Amino acid sequence: MKITHSIYLFIILLIAGCNSSEQKTQTTTPSNTEEDELIKVTKTQFEHAKLKLGKADSTNFSEKLTAHGTIDVPPKNKASVSTFFEGYVSNTSLLIGDKVKKGDVLIELSNPEYLSIQQDYAENNAQLNYLTSEYQRKKNLLADKVISQKVFEETRSLYKAAQAKDNALQKKITLMKLSPKQVLNGNFSESIKIYAPISGSISKMFVSQGSFVAKSAPIMEIINTEHVHLELKVFEKDIKYLSEGQTIEFQIPEVSDSIHKAYIRLIGAEIEPDRSIKVHAHPENEANYFKVGMFVKAMFSVNTKKMLSLPEAAFTDLEGKTYVLRLKETQQDAYYFEKVTVENSLQHNGIKPFIPIGKTSPKDVFLIKGTFDLLSGSSGGHAH
């Protein structure tokens, strides 16, 4: 019985000793969490991966309002070509896209009626010359009391009527782009020429060889794109953020992702039925591919604030959080980084606001290129 009791006591003491040893081990072993880990990058790895260090800069950030519109030109840079005289197209060689200069011949129209107008002008002018002489002669006779006032008035009436008709026909000849002097010399023309009112490119063509052109009917359209502008529609609630001279950014989404700058030239005075207002803006630089009618997406900056920032490449999203890597220690052959949790935010022009959750210093240095590779485990290593 004594032997059995001794064995039992030995077992109890042994178990107690093991528990004591285990407790001692647990209290002396330091705990390590992922947040406390340092990421080691050798200088060879740093150079090979072309990593880059930098400090947070102060940058202006602002909210963005969006508006849409089109590329257009001023009214003086757009011309709809028509004519006062109907006729048939007897000559044209222009196509859409052809460039013309102001005063160039666009088309020729033919019509026998043009000859009748010139004939009327020549005949009336001859009659006017006779009536002018007769008027002066009767005026002198009236002064000498050789003729009555009634006879003089009849002659003056005929003279004034011929004079009025001459003026009207002369202006009509001028509108036909013919020379009144040539017509009086007997040089009649059965065709007239239509000239370009402005320089530009043919944007629309409504006639062809031999087609009939009615009075005031559109023949073609010319657009001068040397000075384009933006015609934007901004909603009523956003008008308070706009002012003349304000700089804006815009894109032509269907052409490229390039961002261009413009300034607001005019703000409309009337709210449209869809509760928007027209805004007229001029590009700072007019690209060659800007064409009238192109769709435009414009961005307005509002509520501008100055904030610390880092390049977009310095931020990495991992397991629902956003991190940057802060340089903790530099040794002869390696860099040691620690993760800093920051608020997630939208990037603008390749940079993002730096809003740390915790304390930082203006002297802190961060990894601004290669953060994703390190945190995803494709470069560097961890050191405890």
Steps between C-alpha positions, in 0.01 A plus 500: 500500500789739574645440156169574334459825697849618405436441132178697518670795671777497237249521217324801657828687547603421142174641358530812711854551381398474136219755544739740671752463219233560235371812674855632527555442129178684404583811703854534364425451127432842331187530285540610133210631287496585131477872583827480699695329225769692314549437130862459407627595156865460419658785312569263213131411485410870528711593201402197294126566549551873433325595823482865601479701824337835563323726746140616511441827313238770549250496209170671419212252474145582406166342423410455136174602334429357157327666205449391141479681170645519151773668298365795302615817325384863534215606268741712296705185426207309355326594173199353322533579129184585303397729216241769425449359149370159401683303236662174396846396616717520191840457659629366834793281595501528879462215746438487873830568675644721226661818628404835348607859549274799529414617147560165330239391243286223650252425219349655188126530434334543161156637416361691196330737743840646580512634142158664541614685811809631323293600196252691719785683666663601172169616344390692808839667527471621143151633571632666815764688303233639268267591791784669685557734207128554455459576869770767490353652184146516644635643822657789310183558296297510820734762640446708187123439531491341158323183626250438771573339838291199400714424193814526713359270770419234242860502373642501854281202593628297208858597585470403868340165413777416255761608754350276771483204263859558393619496863306180575625317190857615563489355853351177363783478247748555784338224708547272200872578531496652149644832394234766421756674278559183296126448464455857368776425250292209373695218668216283630547170687256211532679365809595637839767393748456430871804601706622379841396749773767371741811283497464146631405146407188372328302322773173439313405484131137513387534523119665320211565567133174588321282524810253786536557756774205699628527849645648499853538120492820377671773406254780403738645577842848627579663476842821669609650293782796725571327614820281234659328524836306281742124527534423341837182437696537547877219417741335781690619376841867528392490855360620644833839333446564663160649836407628660181872444452496181709727219378338164428614165363338304219533180299385370163417144624443353156843614378746469789547510878704821475394779734487851356454834671258779416367815663143614539429788258128554554223367724147502360230725640204263467415167658395238245185285544719210623629727785841549342688806380732538202868566570737616227869406549815544292777233485847621595644293215297393198595149389483411132247225566242732660201482265167678521239277661742286703371391842677668794527400865602796718613503865470795740705517821314611816573511875877501451705392806875470557595151626805278532536262207700210365520349151226250425761222480576548872157364599392136504168341598540177695233298682255787511751763618722755327870520589814695427850390601702730726878468518575388857870431488790510257795270540813457295353231279122528546193717553229416755143616443187494714140508387294813569125476467342797314156603384410398148435792264467574131808579295534818294763536229703210638504608867280427802438678833713356781268462801672271758309322774750570774795730560750596232773759467581743216846343505365153421622336181275264305532249221337677206563232239474122541271488805264245347781259417636507854166457673389228263819310579659510155802697623695538823442306822381539857711561811375479855 
